[in-house]
Amino acid sequence: MKKEDKKRIRIIIILIIMGICIFLISGIISSASIDPAIQGQSKMIYQTCNNCTYLNFTRIMNQDNVTLASNIIASQDGTFYYYNLNGTYTTTLGTYTYCYDGGNSVEKSTGCITFEVTPSGKYGTANMVFFLFVILMIYGITFIGFFGRSIPITILGGMAMLFLGIYIINEGLIIYRDNITIYFSYITIALGFIFAILAILEQFDVTLN
C-alpha cells in the first residue's frame, strides 16, 4: 500500500470517529430540559397550577436583580399561566428570575424561577462541550488535510472554518458573545480562507501539470 493511501485511510478513520462522537454528544444534548431565552428576543415565562383560580407574576428581574416588570396578571390556558416578556428586556446576557403568586380561596402557590439569556438560546455544559468539540473537529480536519497534503479535505475544512467564523459572529459561543469571540471568529475566517485558497491553487497546479 502506498504512503499516500495510508494517509487517506487514517484521515477517513479520524473523520468517522469524530462523526460518531458528535452523534453521541448530540444525543446527550437532545435529552436536556433547559429552556433559555435568545438574547434580544421575547421570552415566555410561565407556571402551571392545577388548583389556582388566579396567578400573578409579582416580579421579573434581570441578572443584576433590577426589576424589569412587576404585578403582572398572567394569561391563562387551563392550568397553564404565562406572560410574554418583551425582547427589549432580554438584551443583556445572564440569569433572569421571575416570581409568581397564585392560588384560590383556600390555598396559595408562590415561588421564583430562573432562566438564562444567551446569544444562541442554548445553555448548559453539554451544549458547550458539543460546540467546543465541533470547533476542534473543524480545525482538526483542516490541519490534518493541510499538513497531510490532502487537497479536497483542506478545501472542505477551510470552507467549514469560514462558515464557523460567520456563525460565531452572529450567534456567539453558546453563552458568550464579546470581543474575544469576535476576534476568534475573525481568526477562524482568515485561516479558513487562507487554507482553502492555498489548496485550490495547489489543485490548479496539479491539474495543469
Secondary structure, DSSP 4 states (H G I P E B T S, - for coil): --HHHHHHHHHHHHHHHHHHHHHHHHHHHHT-----EETTS-EEEEEE-TT-SEEEEEEEE-TT--EEEEEEEPEEETTEEEEEE-GGG--S-EEEEEEEEEE-SS-EEEEEEEEEEESSS--SHHHHHHHHHHHHHHHHHHHHHHHTT-HHHHHHHHHHHHHHHHHHHHH-BTTB-SHHHHHHHHHHHHHHHHHHHHHHHHHHHHHH-
